[in-house]
Amino acid sequence: MSPTIKFDPFNARSTFSTGSGEAGIYRLSKLEELGLGAISKLPFSIRVLLESVLRSCDGYEVTEDDVKALASWNAAAPAKIEIPFKPARVVLQDFTGVPAVVDLAAMRAAMQRLGGDPTKINPLIPADLVIDHSVQVDSFGSLKAIDENVELEFSRNRERYEFLRWGQKAFNNFRVVPPNVGIVHQVNLEYLAKGVFVRSDAKGPVALPDSLVGTDSHTTMINGLGVVGWGVGGIEAEAVMLGQSLYMLMPEVIGFEVTGELPPSVTATDLVLTVTQILRKAGVVDKFVEFFGPGVSKMSLADRATIANMAPEYGATMGFFPVDGETLNFMLRTGRTKDEVSLVERYTKEQGLFRTDGGPALSYTKTISLDLSTIEPSLAGPKRPQDRVALSSMKKTWQTALKAPVAERGFAIDDAKLATTATVKDNGHSATIGHGAVVIAAITSCTNTSNPSVMIAAGLLAQKAVAKGLTVPSYVKTSLAPGSRVVTDYLDKAGLTEPLQKLGFHTVGYGCTTCIGNSGPLPDAVAAAVVEGDLVASAVLSGNRNFEGRVNPHVKANYLASPPLVVAYALAGTTDIDLTTEPIGKGPGGDVYLKDIWPTHAEIEAAVGASIAPEMFVTRYSRAFDDNEQWNKIEFAEGALYKFEESSTYIQEPPFLADLSPEPKPIQPIAGAKVLAVLGDSVTTDHISPAGSIAKSSPAGRYLMEHGVAPADFNSYGSRRGNDRVMVRGTFANIRIRNFLAPGTEGGVTRCLLSAETAKEVVSIYDAAMQYQAAKVPTIILAGAEYGTGSSRDWAAKGTYLLGVRAVIAASYERIHRSNLVNMGVLPLQFPEGQTWKSLGLTGEETFEILGLGDTLAPRSTVTVKATSADGSVKSFDAKVRIDTPVELDYYRNGGILHTVVRKLLKS
């Protein structure tokens, strides 16, 4: 039965002048007039969510109760209910975006098989994909570095790029920013974001706030521009692209009051490392953080974006700065048109979304305060971004970390080995290095390369250092990866490119490099010295993450720092130094100290003002989608349908829609099911989803070798996300997962319970799943509490489905993974409150039947589960159906969200 759609049940739609005509507006003030809540006291971030549900309210997907619940948001204790959110757009990066485009291509193929028009399959919500995660720092320290790195990037990623090039041409509402243009978050901040959009509804043009979800955790950088958005998993992003709501728990909002001004010698990086430390200690996981107070008005928008970018590091869903005068100024400075900026100003003021210092006090769940004048120069490390270290304490902290136990985030170096050194022998030159030798110094990452003040500061410091005759030791791998080409333009104009290059900071590419582990290999001589001396070598990078093993396998200590401090530590060549009291190096005139080359605030401001102009942004971004000749020359077969190649080991048509019928079949019972895995508490999506390197002996490794891929060319699971045949073989293959069906083992193994004979052998979960599928036996998973916590990896649900798992029965779920299971047509069931598979006496060797499945199934209903042992004894228990909404029930009835959308468009 079709749902009854109610258009604007609160009569909130009105009009306002955009400056270039009239447009609709769904007035939040109407809800306050109706007595539904004190809207004018709500945090700005909650108001943006409220506008979305008010505008989207149809009585089916978004109900009047959803609007009322959000309008009456209780700061002290927000209701523990899920609310729908319909973002205005989606942003993807290439690693996580490829599977989404593969699914769209598969939907087109299914539509063609059903006799429909495949060109109907497009993102229904605008989506932009920025290719920025595939460049690696193989070449550095020369003018040729960027060309050589890009050449290698295209060679390694040819198949993926051919596919994305096809998608760029084939789909409407979908754009691809080519490689070597910029980092996704900086391109988003400087170009893609518009602040306010004008779309159409049943009554004509309507204005709405810019909002988004992105398939990268640092999507939050856009919060600095007053845009609500955060990172999500691939399936959630696909759902939003296909016009579906994103469901989220009504959030708590932490108010972060900012007062004072930054001292002249302090950078935005120092500020964000302090904020990260404060908020991580306060505990803001899954909460919104909203910044307010007079200090906000004294912060540049780039500084705000730097803080917002780090929300994943301090654990928040968002770090939100509402729209204000600085937002408008930044939009003008980065080349937005006067009409675009006028629309943002008029709409946000009309809608009560414009922040001023004199505005009314808002209601927050909790308030935290920070005086900017108390910030001091800082780094963070050596292993976590929240472990801030004052620059003045760096040497002492480093020496403590060297000796501290590993359990206390130290390196447990014995006193006898503290003075260990090794020699770097390179082309007749040699250098002696010890613990703390800086072998990587990288100006990198979206966090800081979007901020002109710190990038200019790095260039000015380099200029002063060169003038003093300082050089960087030969063992330091230096790199500069600007977040956009505009950065290069203003460094050139300021005359700072040459001094950076003289210190080895040549541009190596425009994309995520060292921060995500794409630092490339150390020079052989340096790596050999580190290994020979068993040294704790250091990296200093202007990134946002420094977890162990992330940056480079030879580098154990990683410090986050501002770009000028990256240059400073490159010059020093070690982290075992107090840069506030010891000389950074020696020039012809004698010892040089950091204070001698540190640029003043006035110098930085003058250089920023003289070197950056809106025309730079207009010029660069006017050709953002075709500003890479190598990309433009990629040959691909044009057409509505992608021609999947059977020989490809990167891109394959997933079988999700292979047998799709025009109408869904009745919901099928689950009977005669065997258990594929019995899992404990807190099994994460990292345990379930394929990730990291591909082992030679694994099912995925064997598959690749059978298809002619040498182990040296395996690449990672992440790079092969577009090939389901690799990914399904890596599902539940984590080396640390424990399956109680195969006691005493660790890793992705199980026992196949088809017969007494097969049950004797421990095999990979993939191999067992294929045996079950060949025998047409359905499988289920038994799990403990908090099943599916962690990053919302799409393949944790996709891989589960492709293994043939029909249902998961868990004590409790992480909400996003539960939703993803439903979106893939896998039934999530929950044990009765307080009970588990263990307390019910289940072993996993039983045969299962789930009673009550059929077309009468209802959201959050109860079904009966029967578990029959080999001796014929039966255990029965009730389980809650964790299909939570009528919309989710439609997905499950259709076999998943992709099936639902194809059938809907087939009929339209």
N, C-alpha and C positions, 0 to 999 in steps of 0.2 A: 504494500500500500504506500502511495506517495505521501510524504509528510506534508502537513499544512503549513504553509509559509506565511508568517505575519510580517508585513513590512512596517518598520518604524513604530512598534507598539507604544513607545513612550512619547510619540509626537515631538521628537527632539530635533528633527531635521529643519534647518532654517537656511538662510543664505547670508553671504557677506561679500564685500567688495575686495577682490584680490589685487586691485590696482590696474588690472587689465581685463575687467569683466566680473560678472557675478559667479559664484560657485556655492555649492551646498556645504553645510557644516552641521555636524551632529553635536549640538550644544550640550556640554557637560553640565552647565548651569541649570538646564531643565530638570535634571535629576535632583538637584538641591531644592529647586522650587517645588518638586513633588514630595519633598520630605524623605527622600531615600538615603540621604547621607550628607555629611558636611564636606562636600566636594572641594571647597576652597581651602580646606585644611589637609587634604590628602597630599602625600608626596607626589612630586611631578611624575615620577616613573609609574606610579599606580594610576595616575590620570591618563597616561598614554595607553595603558592596558584597558582602562575603562572605556576610552573612546573606541577602541577596537571592538569590544563586545557590544557597545551601544550601536555602532554603525552596522555590525554584522548580525544583530539579533534577528533571527528568523523563526524562533519557536521550535527549532529542530536541532540544528547543529549548535547554535548559540541561543540559549533560552532567556526568558525574562528573569528567571531566578539567577542566572549567571550575572546579569547586569545588576540586579539588586544586591547580590552577595558582594560584588566588588565595590559597588557604591557605598556600602556600609562597612568597608574594610576597617577592622579593629586593630589599631597600631599595636596595642599591648599584647594581643593574642589573636593574630589572623586565623580565621576559620581554616581547619585542615581539610579543605576541599579543593578539587581540581577545577580550574577555569580554562576555557578555550581562549586562544590568542591567534589572531590572523595577521601575521606580519605583512608588510607591504612588498617585500622582496626577499630574495635569497642570494647569498654570496658563497661561492665555492672556490677552493683551491684545487690544484690538479690532482694531488694524491687522493683526496677524498671525493673529488668531483667526478672522476672517471666512472666509478660504479653507478652513479646517478644517471650519467649520460648513457651508459650501457643499458640500464633498465628502460630508459626512454626509447632507445633503439629497439629493444626487445618488444616493447609495447606496440611500436609501429609494425613490427613483423607480425605480431599476433593480430592486429587490426586487419592487416592485409589478408591473412589466412581466413579471417572471418568474413571477408567480402566487404569490409568497410573501407573508409578513406583513411589511409595511414597519416596523411598530413593533418588530421585532426589532433594527433598526439603532439603536443607541445607543452612546455611549462605554462601553466595557467597564471602563475604569478611570475613576474620578471625575475630572471636569474642571470647572474654574471659569474663567469669562471675566470680566475686570474691564475695563469701558469707561473708559479714562483717557487715551487718546492723541489725542483729537479736539477738545479744548477749546483755544482760542487766545486770547491776550491782545489783543483788539481794543480793549476798554474797560478803563480803569484809573483809579486816583486818585479814585474816588468810591464811595459806598455802592451805586450802581446797577451798578457794574462787573460783579459776578458774574451778576446777572440778565441783563444785556445780552449777556455772553459766552455764557452757556448758551443763550439764545434763538438766537444765531447758530449755535452748535454744532448744535442740533437742526435748524435750517433746512438747514445744509450736509450733514447726515448722515442725512436722513430715511429714504432707502431702506435704508441699512445698518442703521439702528436698527429699522425695521419688520421686517427679516429676523431680526435678533438677538432681537427680542421674540417672534417666532414660535418660534425655536429654544429660547428659555427655557421656553416652554410645551410644545413638542413632544417634547423629548428627556428621557429619564431619565438619571440620573447626570451631568447637565449643569446648571450654575447660571450665571446672569449677574448680576453686580453692576452696577447701572445707572450712567450717567454722574453725575458730581458727588457721588460718595460718597467716593472716595479713589484714590490711586495703587496700582496692582496690587501692588507689593512691600510697601507699608506695610499694605494690607489683608491680604495674605498673612501678614505678621509678626504683626499684632495680632489676627487673627481666624481665617483659613483654616487655618493650621498647627496641628496638634494634638500634635506630638511623637512620639506613638505611636498607632497605629490597632489596632482589633480587627476582623479580617475572619473569613472562614470558609474552611476547606479541607476535604479529604475526611474529616477526623476531628473537625470542629467548629470552635469559635472559636479563632482564633490571633492572637497579638499580633505586630506588625511595626513597625519604625521608620518614622516619617514620612519620605518622600523624594519627590522630584518632578523633572520637567523643565518648563521654561517657555519660551514663545515670545518671550522678551525677555532680552537679555544680562545684565541686572541682576537676574535671578532669584536670583543668588548672595547677595542680601541675606539670604535665609532661612538661610544657613550660620551666621549669628550666633546663631541659635536652636538650633544643633546638628542642623539638618536638611540632609541631603545633597541637593543640587540645583543645576542650572545651566541656562543658556539653550541652546536647540536651534532648529533650523529647523522650518518648518511640517510637512514630511513626516515628520520624526522624531517630532514631537509627535503627529501623527495616528496613526502606527504604535503609539506607546505607548497612546494613547487606545483603540485597537482591540485592546489586549491583547498586543501584540508586544514583544519585547525590544528594548532600545536597545543597540547594539554599540559598544564603545569600546576603545581601546588600554589595556592595563593601565598605570596612571599611575605616574609618579614622584611622591613626596610630599616637599615641602620643609617641614621643621620650622622654624617662626618662633618663637624663644624671646623672651618678653616679661618684662622685669624692671622694677622701680621703679614710680613713680607719676607721673602728669601734674602739672606745675607748676600752681598755682592760676589763672594767667592764660591757660592754654592750653586750646583746645577740641578736641573730637573731630575736627573738620574738619582742624585743624592736624596731628593725629596721622595721619589717613588720607592726607593729602597727602605726609607723610613716608614712610609705609609704601609708598605707590605709587611714589615715587621710588626707594626702596631695592630693591623687588622688580622694577621695570622694569629697573633696572641689573643686577640679579642674573640676569635671564633666566628667567622661570618660565612661558613660554608653553606651554599644553597640560598643565601640571602642576597637581597639587593643592598648596595651601599649607595647613598645619595649624598653628594657634597653640597654644603651650603655655608653661608657666613661671608663676612666682608673680605676675607682673604681670597675667596674664589674670584672676585672681581679683579684682583691684582695678579692673577695667574694668566699667562698666555694660553691660548687654546692648545698649542702644541704641548705645553706642560700638562694640561688636563688630559690630553690624549695619551700621554706617556703613563699617567697614573691609571687611566681606564684600561689601557692595554694589559696591565699586570693583574687584572681581576682574578684570572685563574691562579696566579701565584699566591694571592692572599685569600683565595678560596671562594670568593663571591660570584654569584651569577652575573652581576653587573657592578661597575663603578661609575655611576651616572652623574653627569653634570648637565643641569637643565639649560635650555636655550636662553641666552641673554645677549647683551650688546656685543660682547667679545665674539660670540658665535657668528653674528652678522658680519662683523669686521673681518673675521677669518675667511668667511665665504667670499667676500669681495676680494680679499688679498690673494685667494687661490683661484681667481678667474671665473667665479660664478657670475651670472648676469645680474644686472640691477633688478630686473623683473623677478628672477628667482629669489633673490634676497628679500625683496619687498614682499613677496608671497609668504616667506617664512615669518617675517616680522608681523605682518597683518594677521596671519592665521593664529600664530602662537599667542599674540596679545588678545585676540578675539576669544580664544578657547581657554585662556587662563593657564597657558603652558610657558609663559615668558617670565624668567626669574629677574627680580630686582633686589637690591640690598634692603630696601625698605618694605619688602613684602611681609605678609602675616606669618606668624610662627606656624610651622607645619607639624603634624603628628608623626613621630617616628617610634619604632619599636624600642630603640635604644639610641643614645647619642654619645659620640666619641669626639674629642676635640684635639686640635693640633695648632700650635703657634708656629708659623713658618719661620720665624726668626730663630728658632731653636735648632734648625737643621744644620748639620755639619757635613763636610765632604766624607763620602762613604763608599765602601764596596760591599758585596755580599758573597759569602762562600765559606769554606771551599766546596760545599756539597749541596747547599740548598739556597734558594733565592730569598727566604725569609731570615737568613742568618746574617744580619747586617754587621759590618765591621767598620768602625770609624777609621778614617785614613791614618789618624795619629796613633791608633792602636794596632795597625796592620802587622808590623813586624812581630810584636809580642804575641798577637793572636796566631800568626803563622807558626811561630816556634812552638806554641802550645799545641796547636793542631798536629804538628809533626809527631809529637810524642804521645798524644792522647789516644786512648783505646778506640778501636773501630766502632764500638757500640756508642761512643760519645762523639761520633762523626770525625774521628781523628784518623791518623795513618799508622799508629803503633810502631814508630821507628825506634829501635834500641839506641841508647846513648852512644854506643860504640859505632853506630852507622850514621850518626847525624852529620858527620863531616865527609861522608862519601862523595867522591867526585868521579867524573868520567870525561873523556876527551872527544870532542866532535872534530873529526878529521875530514876536511872537505877541500878538494882541489889544492892540496899543498898548504892550506890554512888550517889552523886548529884553534879550538877554544875549549876552555875547561868549564864544565857546568856541574852544579850540585843540586841538592833538593831546592825546589822553588824556582829553578830556571824557567823563565817565561819562554816557552817554545811556540806558543800561539798568542798573537795579539790581533784581535779581530774587531774592527768597527763593523757591526753587523746587527741584524734583527730589526723588526718593525718597531720595537719599543722605542729606540732612540734615533734611528736614521730618518724619522719623520720630523724630528725636532731641530729646526734651524739653529737655535741658540747653542746646542751642544755640538752640532756638526761644524759650525763656524768656529766654536771654541777649540775643537780638535785641530782645525786647520791653522788657527792663530798660534796655538802652542807649537805645532810643527814648524811654523814660520820662524818663531823665536828660537826654537832649538837649533834649526839649521843655521841661523845667524850667529849662534854661539858656538858653532862648529861641532855639535853633537851628532852622533850616528847611532844606528840601531845595531846591536850585535848580530853577527851573521847567522846564529842559530835560531833566531826568532822568525817564525812564519807570520808575516804581516799580511793583512788583507783589509780592503775597504769594499763593502757591499752596500751601496746606497739603496734606500727604500724606493726611490724613483729617480728618473733621469733629471728631474728638476733639481735634485740635490747637486748633481754634477754641474748643472748650469750655474747655480749660484756659487758653488765653490770655484768654478772657473772665473766668474765675474769678479769674485773677491780676491783673485790672485792666490788662492790657497791650494789649488790642485798640485802645482809644482812642488811646494815644500812638503806636502804629504807624500808625494812620489819619491822625493829625495830620501825619505825615511822608510821607503818600501811599501807605503800604503797606496798601491795602485788599485784601481777599480778592477775587481775580479768577476763582477756580474751584478745583475739587479734582481735579487731574489733572496729567499731564506737560505742562509749558508751555514755558518758555524753554529748558530743557535739551535738548529735542528739536527746537528750531527753531520752536516755536509761540509765539514772543515777540510776534507780531503786528507790524504796521507801526509805525515811529516816527511821531510827529506830523509833519505835513507841513512845518512850519516848521523843525523840528530836522533832518529828512532833507535839506531844501533847504540848510541851513547846512553840513552835513557834505559834501554834494556840491560846493557852491560853493567851500569852502575846501580840497577834496580832503584832508579831515582823517582821521587815524587815530583814530577814536572808539573808546571802550571800553565794554565791558559787564562788570559784576561780578555773578556769580550763584553761588548755593549749590548748583551742579549737579555733575555728574560728567564732562561732556564739553565741551570748548571748542575743537574743531577749527575751522579757518578756514571761514567761510561757514555754519557750523552755526546760530549764534544769530540773526543778522539780516544781510541783505545789505549794510546800511550800516555795520556794525560790524566792524572789522578785528581789534581786540584784545579778547580775552575772558579774564577771570580767574575762576578758581574760588576761592571764599572761604567762610568760615563765615557763617551768617546775621547775627551781630552785625557782622562786617566788611562785609557787603553794606550794612547800614544806615549804617555809618561812611563808606564810600566814596560813598554817595548824598548824605550831608551835605557831604562834601568837594567832590563834583562833578567830581573829576579823579583819575586814577591817577598824575599827575605831582606827587606829594606824599609826604613822609616823615611818616607819621602818628605815628611815635615821637618826633619832635622839633618838627614844625611844627603850628600850631593847625589844628584841623579846621574851625573857623568862629569867628564872632564873635557873642556875645550881648550883652544889655544891660550885663552886668558886665565885658565885655572879651573877650579871646581865650579860647577853650575848646579844650582839648587832648583827644585820645582817652583819655588816662589819667584825665581828669576825669569821663568818662561811662562808662567800662568797668566793668561790674558785677563785684563780687567773687565768688569761688567760694562763699562762705558765702551771699551774697544769692541766687545762682542755686539752690543746694541748698534753701534755705528756701522759695523760690517754687515749685520743683518739688514739694517735699513737701506744701505747703499747697494746691496747685491741681489735683493729679491723683489720681483715685480709680478703683478697679476698676469702680464703678457707671457711670462715663462710657462705658467700653468696652462694658459689657453693654447699656446703653441704646441706644447708637448702632448696634452690630452686630446687635442683635435684629431690626432692621428693615433690614438692609443690602441685601436683595434687592428691597425695594419702597419705599426711602426717596427716591423722586423722583417727584413727582406728574406731571410732564411726561412722564416715561417710562411711568408707569402708564396715561396717557391715550392712548398711541399705539394706533391702530387697526390690526389685522392680521387676516388670515384664519386662524382656528385650524384645526388638523387635523394628521393624521400626515404629510401630504405638503405640501411648500411649492409654492405656485402661482407658478412662475417667470413673469415678465412679459416678453414679447418686446421691449417698448419700453424696458426698464430698461438703463441704461448702467453700472450698478454691480453688479448681481447677475444672473448667468445660470447655467443648469445646464451644468456643464462636460461635454464629450462623452466623458470617459474611459470611461464605462460605457454609452454609447448602444446598442451592439450586443452587450451581454453575453449569452452563452449559458449554460445551466445547467451545462454541462461545458466544461472548457477544450479547445481544439483542440490537436492535436500541435504541438510547437515547430516553427515554420515556418522553412524555409531563407531565407537572405538572398542573393539573386542579382540581377544587373543593377542594382546599387546605384550611384548617383552621389554625389559628394562635395558637401555643402552648404557646408562651410567647411574650410579648412586653417589651423590655428592654431599659434602658437609656444608657448614655455614660459610657465608661471605665468599662464595665463589664469584669472582669478578668477570667482567667482560674480557679482561686481559687473559684470564684462564681459558675462556671459551673461544675467543676470536683469534684467527691467524694473525701473528705479528712477529716482527723481527726477521732474523735470518732463516733461511730454509735449510734444514739439515739434509745431508746427502742420503741418509738412511731412512728418512721420513717418507710417508706416502707421496707427499708433494715433490720431494726430491727425486723419488723413483719415477714419478710421472714426467718430470722435466727431462731427466736423462733418457727416458724412453722416446721423448720427442726431440732428441738431438741437442739438448741444452747441456753444455758442460757445467760442472759445479761452479767454476769460476764466474760463470755468467748467470747463475741462479737469480741474482739481485735479491730483493726482499719481498716478503708477502705484500707490503704496502705498495710496491711498484706493480704488483700483479693483481691488484684488486679488481681489475676488469675481466679476469678469467676465473669463472666459478670452479673450473676443474682443479685449479691450484688451491683455491680458497677453501673448498669443501674438504679437501684432504688435510688442511691445516686446522680445521675446526676441532676444538677440544684436544689439540695436540701440544698444549703448553707443557713444558718439561716439569713443571711444579704442580700440576693438577693431580689430585688423589681421588681415584675411583674406588669406592669400597666394594664394588663388585669384583675387583681384582686386588684383594688385600695384600699389603706388603709391597705394592708397586707404587711408582711415581711416574707421571707422564701420561700421555693420551692413549691409554690401553684399557681393555675390557675383556670380558669373556662372552662369547656368542652362545646363547642358551637355546639354540634350536634343537640340540640333542645332547645326550650325555657325553658323546664323544667330543663335539665341538666345545662343550663347556669346560673341558679339561685344559684347553690351550688359551694362553693370554695373547691377544692380538690387538692391533691398533683399532681404535674406535671407528676409524673410517672403514677398515676391512670388515669389521663386524657389521657395520651399518649396511654395507653392500650385500653381505650374505642375507641379512634380514629382508632387504628390498627384493633380492632375487627370489626369496621364498614368499614374497608378498605378505610379510608379517610386519604390522605396525610396531613402532617403538615409542617409549616414553622415557623421560628423565625424572628421577627422584632427587630432590635437593633440600637443603636446609634453609636457614634464615638469610635474608638480604641477598637473595639470588640475583646475579646480574649487576652488582654494584660496580662503580668505576666509570671510565669513559664510555659513552653510549655508542659503542662500536656497532655499525650496521651488520657486519658479517657475523657477529655473535648470534643474531637472529636468522640471517640468511643461511648461514652454514648449518644451523640447527634444523631448519626446514629441509635443506637439500640432503641431509643425512637420513631423512625419512621420519624424524621425530614428529609425532602427532600431538603430543601433550607434554607439558612439564607440570609436575606437582611439587610445590615448594612450601616451606613454612612461611615465607614472605618474600617480596620482590622489591628490587629497585624499580621505581615507577617507569623509567624510560625503557628499560629492557622489557618489562612486562608489556608496555605499549608496542614495542617493536615486534615481539612475538605475535601479538594479535595482527599487526600489519602484515606479517608474513604467513598468516593462516595457521599458526601454532596455538593450541589452546592452553592458556595458563590457568592452572587450578591451585587452590591454596588449602593446605591441611586445616582442620579445625583449630581454633585458637588454643595455643598452648600445646599442641600436638605436633609430632614430627614423624618421619618414616621410622626413626629409631624407637620412639615411644610406642608406636603402634605395632612394633615387632616385625616390621617388614625387612626383608633381606635384599630384595631386588631380584631374587630368583623366581618370584611368583609370575603367574600370567594374569594380566590385568584386563578388566572390563569396566568401562565408564557408562553408567546407565543414566538416561535422562537427556541424552543429546538428540536433537531433532529440531524441527521448525518451531517448536514451542519454547526453545531455549530463550532465556531472558537475561539481561545484564545483571550481574551480581546474584544470580540465582544459585541454588544448591543442587549438586548432582551426587549420586551414589557411586562409589568406587569399590569394586570387588577384586580382591587379590587372592588367587587360588594357588596354593602350594602344590608341589609335586605329589604329595600324599593325599591330595584332594581336599584338605582343610581350607576353609574360606575365611578371610578377614574382610569385613565391610566397614566403610567409614564414609561420612559425608565430606564433600569438598566444595569450597566456594568457587564459583566461576568468576575469574578475574577479567572478564569482559565487562568494562565499567560503564559504558554508555551505549545508547542506541546506534550511534555512528560506528563504534567499534564492532557492534554485533553485525552490522551490514558488511563490514570488512571481512569478518570471520565467515559469514554466510557465503560470501563470494570467493573465499579462498585467499584473501589478502587485499591490500590496498591497490596494488597494480591491477589485479583482476577487476576490482570494483570500478576503477576509473575507465578501463578499456570498455567494459560493458556499458557504462553510462554514456560514453562518447559514441559508441556504436549505435545507440538508440537516438542520439540527438540529431 
